[in-house]
Structure formats: structure tokens, C-alpha cells
């Protein structure tokens, strides 16, 4: 099933509710232990709390930084691909007029296949279908350019071949970057660690006679929002964070090719 914005919101909402529930559970458990005089010594509790929250903060920071880095890479490759296609398209003018006209048509088809891959967003099935179409057109373009440039000077042939090669290579890089995310195991571990932290936080709050609802709400909101932002960075085009601005050059290229 393709991912969508509802998936990210549902995950974040589920985490938020779970964090609130675990804090309340931890608070109730702490109060019961206090009444039974079985409270863990404050020194030991401080060590455990410090270790868990330090690890949680480190993992949140690591995941956020890594996801932001992958987003930046995707944006860079989107612009680079548009430039590579545009350069290869312009270098077709080195061929004779009849050959150039025929290749322009192939390039328009190729560009449409790339746009289809972009507009598939995170629907893996549609994206892979568009990539298969792209790969088929790449082979056709490559073989045609090799045949049409056979009688051209080596300098012309090198310019054409290098441009087509760059265009093909960056497409492969972009496909790999689009499918590269943090391992699902690591994402699940982060959420599980947040749950453990919520329970410990609730236990620490049990020192208060009154249920600290406001503090519980703040903790759950901050952690759930951070996890949502990490997922949003991992899967752009779905939520608040978009990669669409970086895709604009390829749409501008479509207008230029008309």
C-alpha cells in the first residue's frame, strides 16, 4: 500500500497517545511504589533516567540529522538531473537537422517518463513502472545517439556520449536516493525508546502529589512532533516538508522542449 500524508499523521498521533498513556501508567506505578515504601533510591533512579533520556536525545538528533541529509541529497540530485537532461538535449544540435528532430521527440518522451516517476510520489509500484519506462527509453536514446554520431568527428561524439551518459547516471543515483531511508528497525527502536522514556518520566513525576497533566502533555507533544518531523524528512512529498521546489527545473525544461 502506498504511503500518504495520513500514514504519517496516524503514526504521530498513535505515538502521542501512547506517550501520554505510558506517562500516566508510570505515574500510577510510582505512586503505588511510594505507598508501599519500595521506591528505587533517588541516586539509582537518576542514573537510569539520565542514561535513557541521553540515549533518546542522541538518537532523535542522529535520526533528524540523517533524514535532513538525505532530503538535501534528493534535492541536489533533482536539480542535477534537470541540468543533465537539458545539456544532453541542447547537444543534440550537433547532429544533422533530421536526426536532431527525431531525437528531440525521444527526449520529450523521456522527460515525461521522469515526470511520471516524480508524480508517483511514494507509490512504489507506480514509481518503478515509470523507471522501467525510463530505462527502456535510455537504451533507445543511447543506441540512436551512437548510430547517428558514428560519422561525426570524435570531439562531437565525445560531447554527445558524455552528456547522455551523465543523464543516465544521475537517474540511477536519484532512484537509489529516493528508495534509501533509515532502516525500519531503527525507526521502531526510536519509537520504543520514546515509550520507555515516557514510562520513566511518568515515574519521575510520581514524586508530585498531583497529576502533572501539563508536563505530561508537553513531553508527549515534543517527542511525537519530533518523530513526525523525522518521518516527514524521510518521506518528502507527503507531509509538511516538500521537495517540489527542487523539481521545478524539470517542469521548466518541459516548457523549453515544447
Secondary structure, 3 states (H helix, E strand, C coil): CCCCHHHHHHHHHHHHHHHHHHHHHHHHHHHHHHHCCCCCCHHHHHHHHHHHHHHHHHHHHHHHHHHHHHHHHHHHHHHHHHHHHHHHHHHHHHCCHHHHHHHHHHHHHHHHHHHHHHHCCCCHHHHHHHHHHHHHHHHHHHHHHHHHCCCCCHHHHHHHHHHHHHHHHHHHHHHHHHHCCCCHHHHHHHHHHHHHHHHHHHHHHCCCCCCCHHHHHHHHHHHHHHHHHHHHHHCCCCCCCCCHHHHHHHHHHHHHHC
